[in-house]
Amino acid sequence: MSLNTTSTPGYTFAASAPPSNGASDADPVSFLYPHHSAEVAKTLIATAQALVNPRGKGIYATDETPEGIEARLVAAHGQEGTGKTLSDAEKREQRRRWRECLYESLPTDYISGVILYSETLIDFQLAPVLAARGIIPGVRADTDAHPLPISPNEPATQGLDDLLPRLQAARAAGARFTKWRAPILCNSSTLPTQAGLEVQAESLARFAAISQQAGLVPIVEPDVDFAEDADLKRSVEVHVKIVSLIYARCAAYGVLLEGSLIKPSFAQPGQKHPSRATTSAEQIGLATATVLARSVPISVAGIVFLSGGLSDSDAIKYLNAVNTVVNSPKTDYPLCFSRLPPLTFSFGRGLQGDAMQKWVKGDETGAKKAFEDRAKACYKAARGESV
């Protein structure tokens, strides 16, 4: 994949030319919104397809903040610790070396793309390392969150004000897709509020439109929390509501769905609900497939699940379960799952935990092997194969 860092994104504030560009009625981009050009639309669609195909390949999420990755590196050392205090410059170099170690050896049979934090993309300039191996670089677009005034317990994600120039700079540095996370609090009764759902859906849709304006494939990430007491039925209800709202707002902003992905959480009971311990992976797989069939438009290119808060084993079990449902649908179930796009992974901790523990102890070879083993397990789960 070429990284043409001197080219400009396919969109500007200038009036765009009509999108026909010689397209015939048989061309899949001949029915675009007026603000999409055929050239950019084809690139967005091709990138989105490459991120989820062939079936089983998925995305490695390395978009933690510097503080977040530092905390994980410290935790990976275990109780014995490092025995010394690192300066800010040494911490920065440690982050760069950790990223570079895995980027140079990512298994291309299993990994299609990598989400980078802005430091990794802009300061460390590691996108070309990935692109040279045929792996598509992406970038995290959201910034901090602030309390929603009408419901202070709920977060509202920030980062829209300067989003277009940031994404244009990211594209020039090699990014070809981007991601925005919107946390959704969920319990058995009061959360999420309608206002909380609407503000997050609005921000995700605006992000998606601006991302495509910058020539980047957007990944919208509604991350429904499972720390409270919602049961599985309530989780399904909330997932369907937020995903449906997101795509209603995407339609309002003219987002090209064929050139986009969604990164949802698995529908599951909350950790404080009594059924948490007895709900099977098969039930979670069916519930998650039901959410997607009810709410994700057929034109969306792919679904890449998040693993946040789950153990490595549970993330893989749930991914395998939802793909097993798609592979062997229930004949007496009213929903058709065969229409769903590829269902794969966009994991961070679910991929790198074992590898990081080896790397911090100086075992780079072991770290690379541990990552490949985990990536292969995720790949097989994304195909509905036994792991």
C-alpha positions in Angstrom: 0.0 0.0 0.0 1.4 3.4 -1.0 1.7 6.1 1.6 1.5 9.3 -0.5 2.1 11.7 2.3 2.3 14.7 -0.1 -1.2 14.3 -1.4 -4.1 16.2 0.1 -7.3 14.6 1.3 -10.0 14.2 -1.2 -12.2 16.9 0.4 -11.9 20.6 1.0 -14.2 23.4 1.9 -14.4 24.3 -1.8 -17.4 23.3 -3.8 -16.9 19.8 -5.1 -17.4 18.8 -8.7 -20.4 16.6 -9.6 -19.6 13.0 -8.6 -20.4 11.4 -11.9 -16.7 11.4 -13.2 -17.9 9.3 -16.1 -19.6 6.7 -13.9 -22.3 4.7 -15.5 -25.5 3.6 -13.9 -23.9 0.2 -13.3 -21.1 1.7 -11.3 -21.6 1.3 -7.5 -20.6 4.9 -6.9 -23.0 6.4 -9.4 -25.7 7.1 -6.7 -23.5 9.1 -4.3 -24.5 12.1 -2.3 -23.4 15.3 -4.1 -20.6 15.9 -1.6 -18.8 12.6 -2.4 -16.5 12.3 -5.4 -16.3 8.9 -7.1 -12.6 8.8 -6.7 -12.6 9.2 -3.0 -15.6 7.0 -2.5 -13.9 4.1 -4.3 -10.9 4.6 -2.1 -13.0 4.6 1.1 -14.9 1.5 0.1 -11.7 -0.3 -0.9 -10.0 0.5 2.5 -13.1 -0.5 4.5 -13.3 -3.8 2.7 -9.5 -4.5 3.1 -9.9 -4.0 6.9 -12.3 -6.9 7.3 -11.4 -9.2 4.4 -10.4 -12.0 3.9 -12.8 -13.2 6.6 -11.0 -13.5 10.0 -8.5 -10.7 9.6 -8.9 -7.9 12.2 -7.5 -4.7 13.7 -5.0 -4.3 16.4 -6.0 -1.3 18.6 -2.9 0.5 19.9 -4.6 3.9 20.6 -4.1 4.1 24.4 -3.0 7.5 25.7 0.7 7.8 26.8 -0.5 7.6 30.4 -2.6 4.6 29.6 0.2 2.6 27.9 2.6 3.6 30.7 0.2 2.1 33.3 0.0 -1.1 31.3 3.7 -1.4 30.9 4.2 -0.9 34.7 1.4 -3.5 35.4 3.1 -6.0 33.0 6.3 -5.9 35.1 4.3 -7.4 38.0 4.9 -7.0 41.7 8.6 -7.0 41.4 8.5 -3.8 39.3 11.4 -2.4 37.3 13.6 -1.4 40.2 14.2 2.2 38.8 12.3 5.3 38.0 12.3 6.4 34.3 12.6 10.0 33.2 9.9 11.4 30.8 12.3 11.0 27.9 13.0 7.4 28.9 9.3 6.6 29.1 8.7 8.1 25.7 11.5 6.0 24.2 10.1 2.9 25.9 6.7 3.6 24.4 8.3 4.0 20.9 10.3 0.8 21.2 7.3 -1.2 22.4 5.2 -0.1 19.5 8.0 -0.6 17.0 8.8 -4.1 18.2 5.4 -5.4 17.4 4.7 -3.3 14.3 7.8 -4.7 12.6 6.5 -8.3 13.2 2.7 -8.2 13.1 1.4 -11.4 11.5 -0.1 -10.2 8.2 -2.2 -13.3 7.8 -4.3 -12.2 10.8 -3.9 -8.4 11.2 -5.3 -6.1 8.5 -4.9 -2.7 10.3 -3.6 -0.9 13.4 -5.2 2.0 15.2 -2.5 4.4 16.4 -2.5 7.2 19.0 -1.5 10.6 17.6 1.9 10.4 19.3 2.7 7.1 17.6 1.5 8.4 14.2 2.8 12.0 14.2 5.7 12.0 16.6 7.1 8.5 16.2 6.1 8.4 12.5 5.5 4.6 12.6 2.7 4.4 10.0 5.3 3.6 7.2 6.5 0.6 9.2 3.0 -0.8 9.0 2.3 0.2 5.4 5.5 -1.3 4.2 4.2 -4.7 5.4 0.7 -4.3 3.9 -1.0 -3.3 7.1 -3.3 -0.3 7.0 -2.6 2.5 9.6 -5.4 4.3 11.3 -5.7 6.9 14.1 -7.8 7.6 17.1 -9.9 10.8 16.6 -11.7 11.4 19.9 -10.1 13.2 22.8 -11.4 13.6 26.4 -14.9 13.3 27.6 -16.9 15.8 29.8 -20.0 15.2 31.9 -23.3 15.8 30.1 -24.9 18.8 31.8 -28.4 17.3 32.0 -27.0 14.0 33.2 -23.6 14.5 34.9 -23.0 10.8 35.4 -22.9 10.3 31.6 -19.9 11.2 29.5 -20.0 13.2 26.3 -17.0 12.6 24.0 -15.1 15.6 22.8 -12.8 16.4 19.8 -15.1 17.7 17.0 -14.0 21.4 17.0 -10.6 20.8 15.4 -11.3 17.4 13.9 -10.9 18.1 10.2 -7.4 19.7 10.4 -6.3 16.9 12.8 -7.5 14.2 10.4 -6.0 15.9 7.4 -2.6 15.9 9.3 -3.1 12.3 10.2 -3.8 11.4 6.6 -0.6 13.2 5.5 1.3 11.1 8.1 -0.1 7.8 6.6 -3.4 7.1 8.3 -6.2 5.7 6.1 -8.9 5.1 8.6 -9.9 6.6 12.0 -11.9 5.7 15.1 -14.1 7.5 17.6 -15.2 5.9 20.9 -18.4 6.9 22.6 -19.0 5.2 26.1 -22.6 4.5 26.9 -23.4 3.9 30.6 -26.1 1.2 31.1 -28.0 -0.1 34.1 -31.3 -1.8 34.7 -33.3 1.4 35.1 -32.1 5.0 34.6 -29.1 4.8 32.3 -28.6 5.6 29.5 -30.8 8.6 29.3 -32.3 9.6 25.9 -30.1 12.8 26.0 -27.0 10.6 26.7 -27.8 8.4 23.7 -28.6 11.3 21.4 -25.4 13.3 22.1 -23.2 10.3 21.5 -25.0 9.3 18.3 -24.7 12.9 17.1 -21.0 13.1 17.8 -20.3 9.7 16.2 -22.2 10.7 13.0 -20.5 14.1 12.8 -17.1 12.4 13.3 -18.0 9.9 10.5 -18.9 12.6 8.0 -15.8 14.7 8.8 -13.6 11.6 8.6 -14.8 10.9 5.1 -14.4 14.6 4.3 -10.7 14.1 5.2 -10.5 11.0 3.0 -10.4 8.5 5.9 -12.7 5.5 6.7 -14.5 6.1 9.9 -15.0 3.5 12.6 -17.9 4.4 14.9 -17.5 2.9 18.4 -20.5 2.8 20.7 -19.1 1.1 23.8 -22.0 0.0 26.0 -20.8 -0.4 29.6 -21.5 -3.7 31.4 -20.2 -2.8 34.9 -23.7 -2.4 36.4 -26.9 -4.4 36.9 -28.5 -4.6 33.4 -29.7 -8.1 32.4 -29.1 -9.4 28.9 -32.5 -8.3 27.6 -31.8 -4.7 28.8 -28.3 -4.8 27.2 -29.9 -5.8 23.8 -32.4 -3.0 24.1 -29.7 -0.4 24.8 -27.4 -1.7 22.0 -30.2 -1.5 19.5 -31.2 2.0 20.5 -27.7 3.5 20.3 -26.7 1.7 17.0 -30.1 2.7 15.4 -29.6 6.3 16.5 -26.1 6.4 15.1 -27.2 5.4 11.7 -30.2 7.7 11.7 -27.8 10.6 12.3 -25.3 9.2 9.7 -28.1 9.3 7.1 -28.7 13.0 8.1 -25.1 13.8 7.5 -24.7 11.9 4.3 -22.2 9.3 5.5 -21.1 6.8 2.9 -21.9 3.6 4.8 -20.1 1.4 2.3 -16.9 3.2 3.3 -17.4 2.9 7.1 -17.2 0.3 9.9 -18.7 0.0 13.3 -16.9 -1.2 16.5 -19.6 -2.3 19.0 -19.4 -4.1 22.3 -20.9 -7.5 22.8 -24.5 -7.6 24.3 -24.0 -9.0 27.7 -25.4 -8.8 31.3 -23.9 -6.4 33.7 -21.3 -7.6 36.2 -23.7 -6.8 39.1 -26.6 -8.8 37.6 -27.1 -12.3 39.1 -27.3 -13.9 35.6 -23.7 -12.7 34.7 -22.1 -16.0 35.9 -24.7 -18.3 34.3 -25.1 -16.6 30.9 -23.3 -18.7 28.3 -21.2 -17.5 25.4 -23.8 -19.0 23.0 -26.5 -16.8 24.6 -24.3 -13.7 24.2 -23.5 -14.6 20.6 -27.1 -14.9 19.7 -28.0 -11.7 21.6 -25.2 -9.8 19.8 -26.2 -11.1 16.4 -29.8 -10.1 17.1 -28.6 -6.5 17.9 -26.7 -6.2 14.7 -29.4 -7.7 12.5 -31.9 -5.2 13.9 -29.8 -2.1 13.8 -26.8 -2.2 11.4 -27.7 -1.2 7.8 -26.8 -3.8 5.2 -24.5 -1.4 3.4 -22.0 -1.1 6.3 -18.7 -2.7 5.2 -17.9 -4.6 8.4 -18.2 -5.0 12.2 -15.1 -5.0 14.4 -15.8 -5.8 18.0 -14.1 -4.2 21.0 -12.7 -6.2 23.9 -12.6 -3.5 26.6 -13.1 -4.8 30.1 -13.3 -8.4 29.0 -10.7 -11.1 29.8 -8.7 -12.3 26.8 -10.5 -15.7 26.9 -14.0 -14.1 27.1 -13.4 -11.7 24.2 -12.4 -14.7 22.0 -15.3 -16.8 23.2 -17.8 -14.2 22.5 -16.3 -13.4 19.1 -16.4 -17.1 18.2 -20.0 -17.4 19.5 -21.4 -14.6 17.3 -19.7 -16.0 14.3 -20.9 -19.5 15.0 -24.5 -18.1 15.1 -23.9 -16.6 11.6 -22.4 -19.8 10.3 -25.2 -22.0 11.6 -28.3 -19.8 12.0 -31.3 -21.1 13.9 -33.9 -22.3 11.4 -36.8 -21.3 13.8 -35.4 -17.8 14.6 -37.1 -14.9 12.8 -34.0 -12.9 12.0 -31.7 -13.6 9.1 -28.0 -13.3 10.1 -26.6 -14.2 6.6 -27.0 -10.5 5.6 -24.5 -9.4 8.2 -21.1 -8.1 7.0 -17.9 -9.7 8.3 -17.8 -9.9 12.1 -14.2 -9.6 13.3 -12.1 -8.0 16.0 -10.5 -4.7 16.9 -8.7 -5.7 20.1 -6.0 -4.1 22.2 -5.6 -5.8 25.5 -7.2 -8.9 24.0 -4.2 -9.2 21.7 -1.2 -7.7 23.5 -1.4 -8.7 27.1 0.8 -11.8 27.0 3.2 -10.2 24.6 3.7 -7.2 26.8 4.6 -9.3 29.8 7.4 -10.9 27.9 8.6 -7.7 26.2 9.0 -5.8 29.5 11.3 -8.6 30.7 13.5 -8.3 27.6 12.1 -11.3 25.7 11.3 -9.7 22.3 11.2 -13.0 20.5 8.8 -14.4 23.1 6.7 -11.2 22.8 6.3 -11.6 19.0 5.4 -15.3 19.3 2.8 -14.6 22.0 1.2 -11.9 19.9 1.1 -14.1 16.9 -0.5 -16.9 18.9 -3.2 -14.6 20.2 -3.8 -13.0 16.8 -4.3 -16.5 15.3 -6.8 -17.4 18.0 -8.7 -14.2 17.2 -8.6 -14.9 13.5 -10.1 -18.4 14.0 -12.8 -17.0 16.3 -13.7 -14.4 13.7 -14.3 -17.3 11.3 -16.4 -19.3 13.8 -13.8 -22.0 14.0 -12.8 -23.8 17.2 -9.9 -22.1 19.0 
